[in-house]
Amino acid sequence: MTGQNTASRLVRACAVDDLPPGGIRQVPGSPPIALYNIDGEFYATADLCTHGLSSLSEEGYLENGEIECGWHLARFCVRSGAVKAPPASTPLATYEVRVVDGEVYVVTTPS
């Protein structure tokens, strides 16, 4: 986390203990990012469903590493952003997540 360019792209999302396994949290920003804890591993995707622009962190359902949109039931792989069920056809952007000293950070440039 050294260097001006790297530091300016990192956003603190939460403490590790603030997001339990199976949890989802929105990282505010433009665009907002959804942060997930799957069995102690953290992943981040765009927060808005690519089909209907519903907030996945606020209205989605996380199960077996997939996030399901609460509006039209599109599903995405949290690890890769890949579409797993229609009506969505465009994958979610994914973001690098770093855990440093018990804090979770998201690199706000999509990977």
HELIX and SHEET records of a PDB file:
HELIX    1   1 GLN A    4  ARG A    9  1                                   6    
HELIX    2   2 VAL A   16  ASP A   18  5                                   3    
HELIX    3   3 LEU A   56  GLU A   59  1                                   4    
SHEET    1   A 6 LEU A  10  ALA A  15  0                                        
SHEET    2   A 6 GLU A 103  PRO A 110 -1                                        
SHEET    3   A 6 THR A  94  VAL A 100 -1                                        
SHEET    4   A 6 GLU A  41  ALA A  46 -1                                        
SHEET    5   A 6 ILE A  33  ILE A  38 -1                                        
SHEET    6   A 6 ILE A  24  VAL A  27 -1                                        
SHEET    1   B 4 TYR A  61  GLU A  63  0                                        
SHEET    2   B 4 GLU A  66  GLU A  68 -1                                        
SHEET    3   B 4 ARG A  75  CYS A  77 -1                                        
SHEET    4   B 4 VAL A  83  ALA A  85 -1                                        
END                                                                             
